[in-house]
Amino acid sequence: MTDGNRPSHFDEISEFDSSTLFKPNVPALVVSNSDETGSNIMTASWWMVAGYDPFRYMLAVNQKSYTYDIIEANPEFVMAAPSTELVDALTLAGMVSGRDIDKIDHLGLETVPGKEIDVPLLADAVGNIELSVIESFEFEGTTYYFAGVETAHVTTGGMDGRLLSLDADILAYMGSDWAKEDATTKHRYYAELTPENLQSFPGDEIVESLPEDLREQFEE
């Protein structure tokens, strides 16, 4: 049913700004590796969890990119969760092609060997996930890789139970915008998350509001 008050309740935004509604998020630094040319990094926001048992991720890669060429030749990659120390890498890796410059060397990034795959991990990342491609499909110049988790790593002390610790220097990406009219590039904005910001909301109260037959399945 159409609500006649919608125009006064919402401001319309562009399709490009629509992703802002789901930030902050953690963009991935995707590491790939070529036996001929070495390792490369790419900034990726087009990824998602794509399976639970076994656990899988899906990564979208433009077929014009250097990362696409590398993964096609060596179907495995690392998704690194950047710390705030890697904000330069996050910026440059999304602007410059690895065909033109060795981004890892240029940025002075420290890497360590992967455990299960022949792709290095980023030492200064909050964590790294080693992935092997299971399947892929193409659509409008982009290849979508479904990849299984071989193993995952987090910085020492980086987990608080099953949650990522807010002491782990998480880079919570808010998006980019022009800060000055004469600037060459946009500013990248990220939120500072600290343990004091964290709140928890138990589900007991909303479960208790359910009809009894539905509530019982949660109370068993």
MARTI-851413 format. One record per residue (C-alpha): residue number from 1; x, y, z; residue in three letters. Coordinates in steps of 0.2 Angstrom, whole numbers, plus 5000, padded with zeros to 4 digits. Layout:
! MARTI-851413
num|xx|yy|zz|residu
NUM|X|Y|Z|ALA .
...
END
This chain:
! MARTI-851413
num|xx|yy|zz|residu
1|5000|5000|5000|MET .
2|5007|5017|4995|THR .
3|5009|5030|5009|ASP .
4|5005|5047|5003|GLY .
5|5017|5054|5016|ASN .
6|5032|5046|5010|ARG .
7|5040|5061|5001|PRO .
8|5040|5071|5017|SER .
9|5046|5056|5027|HIS .
10|5061|5051|5016|PHE .
11|5074|5061|5005|ASP .
12|5077|5052|4988|GLU .
13|5095|5048|4985|ILE .
14|5105|5042|4970|SER .
15|5108|5023|4966|GLU .
16|5126|5026|4970|PHE .
17|5123|5033|4987|ASP .
18|5111|5019|4991|SER .
19|5125|5008|4998|SER .
20|5128|5022|5011|THR .
21|5113|5015|5020|LEU .
22|5123|4999|5025|PHE .
23|5139|5007|5031|LYS .
24|5150|5007|5041|PRO .
25|5157|4991|5034|ASN .
26|5174|4983|5033|VAL .
27|5180|4983|5015|PRO .
28|5192|4969|5010|ALA .
29|5210|4970|5004|LEU .
30|5211|4956|4992|VAL .
31|5228|4948|4990|VAL .
32|5231|4937|4975|SER .
33|5248|4929|4969|ASN .
34|5256|4926|4952|SER .
35|5271|4915|4951|ASP .
36|5277|4926|4936|GLU .
37|5274|4943|4943|THR .
38|5272|4941|4962|GLY .
39|5258|4947|4974|SER .
40|5245|4960|4971|ASN .
41|5232|4969|4982|ILE .
42|5215|4976|4977|MET .
43|5202|4985|4987|THR .
44|5185|4976|4987|ALA .
45|5168|4981|4994|SER .
46|5159|4969|4982|TRP .
47|5160|4953|4993|TRP .
48|5148|4944|5004|MET .
49|5146|4928|5015|VAL .
50|5138|4915|5002|ALA .
51|5137|4899|5012|GLY .
52|5138|4893|5030|TYR .
53|5141|4874|5030|ASP .
54|5154|4873|5022|PRO .
55|5158|4892|5025|PHE .
56|5160|4901|5008|ARG .
57|5162|4919|5002|TYR .
58|5158|4927|4986|MET .
59|5169|4940|4978|LEU .
60|5165|4951|4963|ALA .
61|5180|4956|4952|VAL .
62|5180|4967|4936|ASN .
63|5186|4957|4922|GLN .
64|5197|4972|4916|LYS .
65|5207|4971|4933|SER .
66|5224|4964|4936|TYR .
67|5217|4954|4950|THR .
68|5205|4945|4938|TYR .
69|5220|4940|4927|ASP .
70|5229|4933|4942|ILE .
71|5214|4923|4950|ILE .
72|5210|4916|4933|GLU .
73|5228|4909|4933|ALA .
74|5229|4905|4951|ASN .
75|5211|4902|4958|PRO .
76|5214|4907|4976|GLU .
77|5215|4923|4986|PHE .
78|5216|4931|5003|VAL .
79|5203|4943|5010|MET .
80|5212|4954|5023|ALA .
81|5202|4965|5035|ALA .
82|5212|4981|5036|PRO .
83|5217|4990|5052|SER .
84|5217|5009|5052|THR .
85|5236|5007|5049|GLU .
86|5231|5001|5031|LEU .
87|5220|5016|5026|VAL .
88|5234|5021|5013|ASP .
89|5233|5003|5006|ALA .
90|5214|5004|5005|LEU .
91|5215|5020|4996|THR .
92|5229|5016|4983|LEU .
93|5224|4998|4980|ALA .
94|5207|5005|4974|GLY .
95|5214|5018|4963|MET .
96|5230|5011|4954|VAL .
97|5232|4995|4944|SER .
98|5245|4982|4949|GLY .
99|5250|4981|4930|ARG .
100|5257|4998|4933|ASP .
101|5265|4997|4950|ILE .
102|5269|4984|4963|ASP .
103|5257|4991|4976|LYS .
104|5264|4980|4990|ILE .
105|5282|4986|4988|ASP .
106|5277|5004|4985|HIS .
107|5267|5004|5001|LEU .
108|5280|4995|5011|GLY .
109|5268|4982|5017|LEU .
110|5274|4967|5027|GLU .
111|5267|4950|5022|THR .
112|5269|4933|5029|VAL .
113|5266|4916|5020|PRO .
114|5249|4909|5019|GLY .
115|5246|4892|5028|LYS .
116|5236|4883|5016|GLU .
117|5237|4892|5000|ILE .
118|5251|4900|4990|ASP .
119|5245|4918|4993|VAL .
120|5253|4929|5007|PRO .
121|5244|4937|5022|LEU .
122|5245|4955|5026|LEU .
123|5254|4956|5043|ALA .
124|5246|4973|5048|ASP .
125|5228|4967|5045|ALA .
126|5216|4964|5058|VAL .
127|5214|4947|5051|GLY .
128|5216|4936|5035|ASN .
129|5205|4923|5027|ILE .
130|5213|4911|5015|GLU .
131|5201|4906|5001|LEU .
132|5201|4893|4986|SER .
133|5189|4896|4972|VAL .
134|5175|4883|4970|ILE .
135|5165|4890|4956|GLU .
136|5162|4906|4947|SER .
137|5150|4914|4935|PHE .
138|5151|4930|4923|GLU .
139|5139|4944|4922|PHE .
140|5141|4961|4913|GLU .
141|5160|4961|4913|GLY .
142|5161|4955|4931|THR .
143|5166|4938|4937|THR .
144|5159|4932|4954|TYR .
145|5170|4919|4963|TYR .
146|5163|4907|4976|PHE .
147|5177|4902|4987|ALA .
148|5179|4891|5002|GLY .
149|5188|4895|5017|VAL .
150|5204|4885|5019|GLU .
151|5209|4894|5036|THR .
152|5207|4911|5044|ALA .
153|5218|4921|5055|HIS .
154|5215|4935|5067|VAL .
155|5228|4946|5076|THR .
156|5233|4940|5093|THR .
157|5219|4945|5105|GLY .
158|5208|4951|5091|GLY .
159|5193|4940|5096|MET .
160|5181|4944|5111|ASP .
161|5172|4927|5112|GLY .
162|5164|4926|5094|ARG .
163|5165|4944|5091|LEU .
164|5179|4954|5084|LEU .
165|5187|4964|5098|SER .
166|5185|4983|5097|LEU .
167|5203|4984|5103|ASP .
168|5208|4977|5086|ALA .
169|5210|4993|5077|ASP .
170|5195|4990|5065|ILE .
171|5194|5001|5050|LEU .
172|5175|5004|5049|ALA .
173|5173|5012|5032|TYR .
174|5159|5025|5031|MET .
175|5162|5030|5012|GLY .
176|5171|5044|5003|SER .
177|5166|5062|4998|ASP .
178|5175|5077|4992|TRP .
179|5182|5088|5006|ALA .
180|5188|5102|4995|LYS .
181|5182|5108|4978|GLU .
182|5200|5108|4972|ASP .
183|5205|5091|4979|ALA .
184|5212|5078|4967|THR .
185|5204|5064|4976|THR .
186|5190|5061|4988|LYS .
187|5193|5059|5007|HIS .
188|5190|5041|5014|ARG .
189|5180|5042|5030|TYR .
190|5181|5029|5043|TYR .
191|5173|5027|5061|ALA .
192|5183|5024|5077|GLU .
193|5175|5010|5086|LEU .
194|5180|5007|5104|THR .
195|5174|4995|5117|PRO .
196|5164|5010|5125|GLU .
197|5154|5011|5109|ASN .
198|5148|4992|5110|LEU .
199|5130|4988|5116|GLN .
200|5122|4972|5116|SER .
201|5103|4968|5114|PHE .
202|5097|4951|5121|PRO .
203|5083|4943|5111|GLY .
204|5073|4937|5126|ASP .
205|5061|4951|5127|GLU .
206|5055|4950|5109|ILE .
207|5054|4931|5110|VAL .
208|5042|4933|5125|GLU .
209|5031|4944|5114|SER .
210|5028|4929|5102|LEU .
211|5013|4918|5102|PRO .
212|5015|4903|5113|GLU .
213|5017|4890|5100|ASP .
214|5031|4900|5092|LEU .
215|5039|4905|5108|ARG .
216|5041|4887|5113|GLU .
217|5054|4882|5100|GLN .
218|5066|4895|5107|PHE .
219|5063|4890|5125|GLU .
220|5067|4872|5123|GLU .
END
